[in-house]
Amino acid sequence: MQRLASIDMTTRRAALRGLAAAMLCRDAVAAEAAAISFDGLYKSFGVLGFQFSDRATSLRGQEVRILGYMAPPLKPESHFFVLTREPLAICPFCQSDADWPVDIVVVFMKAVTPMVSAGQKVAVSGRLEIGSATDPETGFVSQVRLVDASFHIA
């Protein structure tokens, strides 16, 4: 009976050690991507333009994660999409400059990916790039991008 109790206790200890190790690994993976929000991207907006926030500048080139909504895509599968603060009912590419949403992040995926409904919140992780850039393939101009990105439903 005592042997059975010691096996049971040994099994419990091993299970607890395994659980602790799994939690540490999960926390280490989560720590790799710093969270940033749409509110954390810019320091100021004005007639002379905008300034990136100190946080966004310090995270340039690093893995970040951000929550938002996929804007309706140009096609059902793509290697990029536009992430917005709020869900949009129509394609932002079809609007005039006056209607263009201020809070957007262009997301370039690691691979061609099926898009999700514009009303579903997604968590996106990727390497943060800031500053004006033109995508040579699409001609799309962006100020904030996540590259080598992936997403999941939030």
N, C-alpha and C positions, 0 to 999 in steps of 0.2 A: 504494500500500500504506500509506504514511504517512497519507494522507487517511482511509482506512478505519479505521486505528487511532485517529485523532483523533475521528472520529464515534463510534466505540465508546466511547472514554473520556468524551466529552461525554454520551452516553446514560447511561453508568454514573453520572456525577456527578448528572445530573438525577434519575435513579431514586433515588439515595441521599438527595438533598435532599427529594424527595417522601416517601420513607419516614420521614425525620426529622420532617417537618411532620406526617405522619399520627400518629406516635407522640406528638408534643407535643399535638395535638388530643385524642387518646385520653386522655392524662394529665390534660389540663385538664377534660375531661368527668368523669372519675373523681374529680377533686379537688372538684368541685361538691358531691358528696354525701359527707358525713363518715360513716365507719363507726361503728356503735355496736352493742353486743351486749346480750343480755338481762342479763348480769352488770353492764353499765354503766348500767343504768337507775335503780337505786335505791342509796342510800347505806346505808340500814338498814331493817329490818323489826322490828316489836315489838308488844307489847300495846297501845301507844298509836298504832299505825299505822305508816306508812312515811315515809321522806324520799327525794325524788328525789336522784340523785347530782349532784355539781357539773357533771359532763360533760353529763348530760341537761339540766340547767338552762341551761347555756351554749349548747346546741344548739337550744333551744326556738325554733320558728319557722323553722328552717333545714332544708335538704334533707339527709336522712340515708339510709343504707342499713343493713339488718339482715337476717341470715339466720335462717330458721326453717322451720316447717311450717304449712301451712294446716290449721286444724281442719276436720273434716267440715262442709260448709256446710248451711244450711237448705234451699237449692235449688241446682241445678246451675249457674246463672248468677246473679250478684249484683253489686251495686256496692260490697259490703264483705265482709270475712272476718276471722276471728280468726287471728292468727299466734301460734304457740306455740313454745316452746324445743324440745320433743320431739314426735314424731308422736303423735296421739291416734286411737284406734280408733272412738270414738263422739263424737257431737255434744256439745260442751261446754254448749250451751244446754239440753240435756235432763237435766243433772245438778243435784244440790242444791248450795247454796252451799259445803257442806263438801267437795265433790269438785271445785270450780272450780279450774282451774290458776292458780297464783300468777303464773307468767311468761307473760303474754299482752300482745299489742299489737293493737288494733283497727285494721284497714286499710280506709280508704275510697278506692276506686279512682276514677280519672278518668272511667271509663265502665263500664257493665255488662260483666263479663268472665266467660268460662267458668272455672270453678275446676279445679284439678288434684288428683290423688290425694293423700290425706293423708300418704302415706309419702314423697312427693318433697320434697326440700329446695328452698326458693325464696329468691331474693334480692329483697328489696322495697326500693324507693326511694320516698320521699315526704317531705312537710314534717312535722316532729315537733311534736306538740301534747302537753303534759302538764298534768295537773290534772283534777279531776272534771268530766265533761261528759255530758249526756244527748242522744242523737241524737233530734231531734224526729220523725223518720219512723218509727223502730223502737222508741224508748223505751229503747234499750240504753245503759247507763251504763258509761263507761270512764274509766280514769286515764291511759292512754298511747295515743295515736293517731298514725297516719300518714295524712295527707290528700293528695288529688291524687296518689295513688300509682300505681305500676306495678310489675310483678314479672316475673321470668323464672326458669326452672328453674336452680338453682345447680349 
